[in-house]
Amino acid sequence: MSEAALALDGITKVYNSGKPSEIKVLQGVSLSVAAGEVVALVAPSGAGKSTLLHIAGLLDSADGGSVAIGGEDVTALGDRRRTAMRRAKVGFIYQFHHLLPEFNALENIILPQLANGTGAGAAEGRALDLLKRVGLEARADHRPAALSGGEQQRVAFCRALANGPGLLLADEPTGNLDPATSDIVFGVLMDLVRDTGLAAVIATHNLELAARMDRTVRLEAGRIV
């Protein structure tokens, strides 16, 4: 049996530890996601889903428990190794696209590849291929301000997958779009994930979107229920 793409074991996170205002955000969360599996993370606001995604993607550190990505324990990695692991192995998508406004769609997808050591020619070819997959090859030279909200988010999807990660983490990836656009863009995201065979954890409030994924995990009061 292959290693899980993501394995969280007993994750805890506390803010203001030891103080009267102590907040236990995560209380012993364990979650395993297999390669090719798409998991919906459903939680009310303030339940800790963003914190959990940040810990899973090495943007934040847990106070207890362990994190493994692709079978490698990454819990105690130093900052430099965490950055390298995150850049090569993890893709992030947020509710807002966070594209660099001074660069066009193609350049926004090329840049993370260059930062990961990919040659310019290969990076451009990969970026063009991803844009074709989401139907935006004709918009490659457009800057974010010239793209619609749905187009901006599709470019953000491509950027997240530019370095060929094994794990995708998405925090309300269609939450900033109207319902009709959200449905279309989510379909594009699911096609991308299925085509590449990566594991994905997608946080959403939309139960209809959650039902289109392989499994739903609910987070309440810092625990998976």
C-alpha positions as a printed NumPy array, in Angstrom:
array([[  0.   ,   0.   ,   0.   ],
       [  1.401,   3.396,  -0.974],
       [  2.103,   6.087,   1.583],
       [ -0.629,   8.656,   2.216],
       [ -0.159,  11.924,   0.359],
       [ -0.985,  13.682,   3.636],
       [ -1.052,  12.236,   7.15 ],
       [ -1.915,  14.408,  10.146],
       [ -1.717,  12.725,  13.539],
       [ -2.927,  14.32 ,  16.765],
       [ -2.52 ,  17.915,  15.604],
       [ -3.017,  20.528,  18.304],
       [ -2.79 ,  24.307,  18.086],
       [ -3.203,  26.752,  20.943],
       [ -3.067,  30.536,  20.849],
       [ -2.116,  32.554,  23.953],
       [ -0.999,  29.328,  25.636],
       [ -1.163,  29.406,  29.428],
       [ -3.018,  32.711,  29.539],
       [ -6.624,  33.34 ,  30.61 ],
       [ -7.361,  34.144,  26.954],
       [ -5.987,  30.773,  25.762],
       [ -7.751,  29.505,  22.648],
       [ -7.537,  25.823,  21.72 ],
       [ -7.981,  26.019,  17.953],
       [ -7.171,  22.386,  17.118],
       [ -7.514,  19.552,  19.611],
       [ -5.945,  16.308,  18.437],
       [ -6.897,  16.333,  14.752],
       [ -5.918,  13.255,  12.727],
       [ -6.524,  12.955,   8.993],
       [ -5.091,  10.804,   6.213],
       [ -5.574,  11.584,   2.52 ],
       [ -4.588,   9.121,  -0.191],
       [ -3.07 ,  10.012,  -3.537],
       [ -5.885,  10.752,  -5.996],
       [ -8.413,  11.372,  -3.219],
       [-10.377,  14.624,  -2.97 ],
       [-11.56 ,  15.421,   0.549],
       [-14.021,  18.167,   1.423],
       [-13.266,  19.946,   4.707],
       [-16.49 ,  21.425,   6.05 ],
       [-16.445,  23.654,   9.112],
       [-18.236,  26.672,  10.558],
       [-16.312,  29.934,  10.672],
       [-13.723,  29.967,  13.43 ],
       [-13.572,  26.188,  13.766],
       [ -9.918,  26.047,  12.715],
       [-10.063,  24.898,   9.087],
       [ -7.68 ,  27.577,   7.788],
       [ -5.27 ,  26.851,  10.631],
       [ -5.42 ,  23.141,   9.822],
       [ -4.695,  23.795,   6.14 ],
       [ -1.781,  26.071,   7.033],
       [ -0.272,  23.4  ,   9.279],
       [ -0.815,  20.704,   6.652],
       [  0.901,  22.9  ,   4.065],
       [  3.811,  23.92 ,   6.325],
       [  2.785,  27.561,   6.484],
       [  2.328,  27.22 ,  10.246],
       [  3.588,  24.845,  12.934],
       [  1.481,  22.723,  15.251],
       [  1.958,  22.743,  19.015],
       [  1.587,  18.975,  19.096],
       [  1.189,  16.017,  16.766],
       [  2.904,  15.184,  13.483],
       [  2.641,  16.019,   9.778],
       [  3.786,  13.717,   6.976],
       [  3.673,  14.582,   3.267],
       [  4.195,  11.8  ,   0.77 ],
       [  5.349,   9.495,   3.55 ],
       [  8.011,  11.915,   4.818],
       [  7.714,  13.244,   8.372],
       [  8.026,  17.009,   7.974],
       [  7.023,  18.008,  11.504],
       [ 10.445,  19.131,  12.664],
       [ 11.936,  20.505,   9.451],
       [ 13.807,  23.794,   9.633],
       [ 12.568,  26.867,   7.805],
       [ 14.66 ,  26.345,   4.67 ],
       [ 13.607,  22.703,   4.241],
       [  9.977,  23.582,   4.967],
       [ 10.07 ,  26.239,   2.242],
       [ 11.629,  23.828,  -0.264],
       [  9.122,  21.086,   0.591],
       [  6.196,  23.486,   0.354],
       [  7.354,  24.861,  -3.   ],
       [  7.874,  21.436,  -4.572],
       [  5.215,  19.253,  -2.96 ],
       [  2.24 ,  21.437,  -2.022],
       [ -0.103,  23.638,  -4.056],
       [ -2.267,  26.307,  -2.414],
       [ -5.482,  27.948,  -3.591],
       [ -7.267,  30.653,  -1.631],
       [-10.647,  32.374,  -1.855],
       [ -8.93 ,  35.376,  -3.465],
       [ -6.613,  34.66 ,  -6.362],
       [ -3.546,  36.63 ,  -5.11 ],
       [ -2.124,  36.823,  -8.633],
       [  0.72 ,  39.3  ,  -9.132],
       [ -0.955,  42.281, -10.858],
       [  2.097,  43.422, -12.823],
       [  2.482,  40.049, -14.574],
       [  0.21 ,  38.422, -17.132],
       [ -1.513,  35.058, -16.693],
       [  1.31 ,  33.103, -18.326],
       [  3.999,  34.832, -16.256],
       [  2.082,  34.218, -13.023],
       [  2.303,  30.476, -13.73 ],
       [  5.918,  30.587, -14.916],
       [  7.312,  32.42 , -11.876],
       [  6.81 ,  29.697,  -9.221],
       [  8.459,  27.205, -11.552],
       [ 11.519,  29.419, -11.989],
       [ 11.713,  29.76 ,  -8.205],
       [ 11.723,  25.956,  -8.003],
       [ 14.635,  25.668, -10.431],
       [ 12.766,  24.852, -13.662],
       [ 14.304,  26.206, -16.863],
       [ 12.532,  29.088, -18.616],
       [ 11.551,  27.092, -21.719],
       [ 10.137,  24.166, -19.758],
       [  8.324,  26.531, -17.378],
       [  6.634,  28.357, -20.261],
       [  5.607,  25.079, -21.89 ],
       [  4.111,  23.818, -18.634],
       [  2.279,  27.11 , -18.078],
       [  0.79 ,  27.079, -21.577],
       [ -0.339,  23.475, -21.157],
       [ -2.109,  24.297, -17.891],
       [ -3.818,  27.333, -19.412],
       [ -5.058,  25.168, -22.28 ],
       [ -6.502,  22.674, -19.804],
       [ -8.625,  25.392, -18.216],
       [ -9.569,  27.005, -21.531],
       [ -7.533,  30.17 , -21.117],
       [ -4.733,  29.838, -23.656],
       [ -6.14 ,  32.849, -25.541],
       [ -5.877,  34.928, -22.348],
       [ -2.239,  34.085, -21.609],
       [ -0.984,  37.638, -22.204],
       [ -3.72 ,  39.313, -20.132],
       [ -2.931,  40.752, -16.713],
       [ -5.232,  39.837, -13.808],
       [ -7.137,  43.14 , -13.988],
       [ -8.212,  42.263, -17.548],
       [ -9.614,  38.88 , -16.509],
       [-13.002,  38.049, -14.993],
       [-13.217,  36.677, -11.465],
       [-13.666,  33.146, -12.74 ],
       [-10.734,  33.517, -15.118],
       [ -8.518,  34.896, -12.367],
       [ -9.293,  31.918, -10.166],
       [ -8.613,  29.45 , -12.984],
       [ -5.187,  31.046, -13.448],
       [ -4.653,  30.68 ,  -9.693],
       [ -5.469,  26.966, -10.036],
       [ -2.832,  26.648, -12.759],
       [ -0.271,  28.47 , -10.626],
       [ -0.956,  26.116,  -7.704],
       [ -0.292,  23.109,  -9.936],
       [  2.669,  24.609, -11.811],
       [  5.33 ,  22.658,  -9.917],
       [  3.473,  19.35 , -10.091],
       [  2.666,  18.994,  -6.368],
       [  1.382,  15.759,  -4.896],
       [ -0.912,  17.629,  -2.513],
       [ -3.349,  20.467,  -3.146],
       [ -4.822,  22.519,  -0.3  ],
       [ -7.673,  24.89 ,  -1.123],
       [ -9.444,  27.273,   1.256],
       [-12.872,  28.251,  -0.101],
       [-11.513,  28.322,  -3.679],
       [-14.812,  29.456,  -5.203],
       [-16.152,  31.402,  -2.238],
       [-15.605,  34.77 ,  -3.919],
       [-17.599,  33.871,  -7.049],
       [-21.293,  34.004,  -7.881],
       [-23.089,  30.606,  -7.771],
       [-23.123,  29.993, -11.534],
       [-19.446,  30.895, -11.974],
       [-18.557,  28.954,  -8.833],
       [-20.112,  25.803, -10.259],
       [-18.218,  26.132, -13.538],
       [-14.882,  26.982, -11.927],
       [-15.202,  24.167,  -9.4  ],
       [-15.801,  21.744, -12.262],
       [-12.572,  22.97 , -13.872],
       [-10.725,  22.453, -10.593],
       [-12.04 ,  18.913, -10.2  ],
       [-11.039,  18.071, -13.778],
       [ -7.517,  19.366, -13.096],
       [ -7.229,  17.352,  -9.896],
       [ -8.521,  14.171, -11.534],
       [ -6.237,  14.592, -14.545],
       [ -3.131,  15.01 , -12.41 ],
       [ -4.016,  12.373,  -9.801],
       [ -2.936,  14.461,  -6.844],
       [ -4.503,  14.417,  -3.388],
       [ -6.621,  17.421,  -2.44 ],
       [ -8.186,  18.852,   0.701],
       [-10.731,  21.518,  -0.204],
       [-12.363,  23.613,   2.51 ],
       [-15.84 ,  24.796,   1.588],
       [-19.106,  25.976,   3.114],
       [-20.942,  24.768,   0.023],
       [-22.439,  21.362,   0.759],
       [-23.368,  20.817,  -2.896],
       [-19.712,  21.195,  -3.884],
       [-18.662,  18.983,  -0.973],
       [-20.97 ,  16.245,  -2.25 ],
       [-19.022,  16.168,  -5.54 ],
       [-15.833,  15.163,  -3.724],
       [-14.821,  11.678,  -2.584],
       [-15.291,  12.199,   1.137],
       [-16.436,  14.896,   3.552],
       [-14.662,  15.607,   6.84 ],
       [-16.314,  17.894,   9.375],
       [-14.329,  20.051,  11.773],
       [-16.14 ,  21.413,  14.82 ],
       [-14.657,  23.095,  17.886],
       [-11.185,  22.022,  16.884],
       [-12.001,  18.352,  16.401],
       [-12.953,  16.15 ,  13.476],
       [-16.448,  14.776,  14.046]])
